[in-house]
Amino acid sequence: MSAEDRHQLAVAAADKEAAAFELDHAELNLKEAIVVALEHGEDPEVIAEVVDLDPEEILELKESVDQPPLLSLDDITPAVPPASVPSAG
């Protein structure tokens, strides 16, 4: 394979990867905006119309917002106290 063909293939693959990243980022931004609008009490049907999605998709996001958040490791207290470290001395 020529160096030029290899370069064109690598550039095209990188462009595709960058476009996929941008699409993922745009979807995340849209979901976050929908969640904020739901938290502000906006009607899911109106949101669906504005963002051109099925109302069912908006309601699925609404259900996920209504669920309590998952605990993080910082929220969990250890079941066993940490071992005491002997002091030097």
MODELLER restraints for C-alpha pairs under 7 A, 6 or more apart:
rsr = mdl.restraints
at = mdl.atoms
rsr.add(forms.Gaussian(group=physical.xy_distance, feature=features.Distance(at['CA:35:A'], at['CA:61:A']), mean=6.96, stdev=0.5))
rsr.add(forms.Gaussian(group=physical.xy_distance, feature=features.Distance(at['CA:35:A'], at['CA:62:A']), mean=6.99, stdev=0.5))
rsr.add(forms.Gaussian(group=physical.xy_distance, feature=features.Distance(at['CA:35:A'], at['CA:65:A']), mean=6.97, stdev=0.5))
rsr.add(forms.Gaussian(group=physical.xy_distance, feature=features.Distance(at['CA:38:A'], at['CA:44:A']), mean=6.96, stdev=0.5))
rsr.add(forms.Gaussian(group=physical.xy_distance, feature=features.Distance(at['CA:38:A'], at['CA:62:A']), mean=6.74, stdev=0.5))
rsr.add(forms.Gaussian(group=physical.xy_distance, feature=features.Distance(at['CA:44:A'], at['CA:55:A']), mean=6.56, stdev=0.5))
rsr.add(forms.Gaussian(group=physical.xy_distance, feature=features.Distance(at['CA:44:A'], at['CA:58:A']), mean=5.99, stdev=0.5))
rsr.add(forms.Gaussian(group=physical.xy_distance, feature=features.Distance(at['CA:44:A'], at['CA:59:A']), mean=6.62, stdev=0.5))
rsr.add(forms.Gaussian(group=physical.xy_distance, feature=features.Distance(at['CA:45:A'], at['CA:55:A']), mean=5.58, stdev=0.5))
rsr.add(forms.Gaussian(group=physical.xy_distance, feature=features.Distance(at['CA:48:A'], at['CA:54:A']), mean=5.86, stdev=0.5))
rsr.add(forms.Gaussian(group=physical.xy_distance, feature=features.Distance(at['CA:48:A'], at['CA:55:A']), mean=5.15, stdev=0.5))
rsr.add(forms.Gaussian(group=physical.xy_distance, feature=features.Distance(at['CA:48:A'], at['CA:58:A']), mean=6.27, stdev=0.5))
